[in-house]
Amino acid sequence: MTRQIFAAEITFADAPSSIREKFNGTEVNVKALLCELRPRVDEVFILATRQRFTVYVVHDNLHALTDYFHGENNLKGYVQYYYNSGESVTHLMATASGLLSSVKGETNVLADIIQCYQWATACSCLGIVLDHTLTKTIETGRRVRVASGIDHFCSSVIEHGLELLYGRLENLHRKNFLIVGTGKLAVLALEYLCGEGMRNIAITGHDQKRVAYLAKRFAVKSFPLASISDYLPMADVLIGVSHDELDVDLLSSKETREQDRNCFVLDFGMPPNFNPQWVERHAAEFYNLDDLRRLQPSPLEYFGGLEMAWRMVMKASGEFVHLINLLQHSPVLTAYLNRQFSQKNGEWKVKPKRTLKHILLFKKGGSATGVSSAKVTIDSRVHVNNHMAENGNDIVRNFSHVKKFQFFLPSN
């Protein structure tokens, strides 16, 4: 049977905390899971973010993934499968472009893909197919963001949410604002509030160093997250932008009075920051991302920005999958790609020296007399059919400058 790219995804929005803890995105955990799955398939890549956990594999069938998630971990009902290369590559490229995030255009997911790519390379889990798939995915994600302007969706969500306050609250400049979180959305919220002249602002979060930095940068108050229950009764507007759900015991004050239920809550968290039971007891009005999309759609939706982004992703995915399928039927192309991949995965340490004369003449070290260029050295030490990386750390460190292989047959 022809090898395909299969994928399995766990979305943390509906998953219990035990699943989130087991499939967390730390380096140690991701590398351990990579090493656990590697003997079962030909190639494997894990993308672990704050919102989802996705495994991409190259194999003859999907049985390795179903046995792992259903048989060994008993996660039936929590896993979404993608059954061919077209579905899997489209999902990966759409994720890199920010189209599958709770806030469209989220920039953190592209950095997460690059980080997980380096981890998989270090564990020697990538072969010729997934390596080029990820390279093309990162390139597509960057191009889609630049061409469609989808990155501006993040700022529009914050602006639309805070504009609701003018229609719901009086004397807004006298209200007390409490921001929970320290990420990009927190920075956007602080920029908007400070730009509107709000001065009664406090910030807290899990990263206390980051909290202190943002408080100093925007001249606002800060306090430890453990003390949030003491500040909640004084907050008129509560803005949640944290990447982690807040514990109900942490939010609950010692005494819950009916007059404390006057807080206006905006939950921009991914996943949601505030428990529904806590919101029902404490919030006078509550809005999350779905509410904002319904009340005030993004300008990108009106002017076709999201549609344009999806068209770019579908086109790039279709062309790439077509070329991947050619590998099964073209020995010449397969041999050429193997040679390109072996060059990338070789343990080269070519560092041409540059003399003071060449520095002053603005000449590159590779052109210095008596110093062989990197290209000549690489071509002379090619390991044909070396599909897997022997030393992933050297690849990332020494070959960031090598021109990436382009999947265009006319130019090759």
Secondary structure, DSSP 8 states (H G I E B T S, - for coil): ---EEEEEEEETTSS-HHHHHHT---HHHHHHHHHHHGGGSSEEEEEE-SSEEEEEEEES-SHHHHIIIIIIT--TTTEEEE-SHHHHHHHHHHHHTTSSSSSTT-SHHHHHHHHHHHHHHHTT---HHHHHHHHHHHHHHHHHHHHH-TTHHHHHHHHHHHHHHHHH-SSGGGS-EEEE--SHHHHHHHHHHHHTT---EEEE-S-HHHHHHHHHHHT-EE--GGGHHHHGGG-SEEEE--SS---HHHH--S---GGG--EEEEE--SS-SS-HHHHHHHEEEEEEHHHHHHHS--HHHHTTHHHHHHHHHHHHHHHHHHHHHHTTT-HHHHHHHHHHHHHHHS---------HHHHHTT--GGGSTT---HHHHHHTT--TT--S-S-HHHHHHH-TTS------TTT-
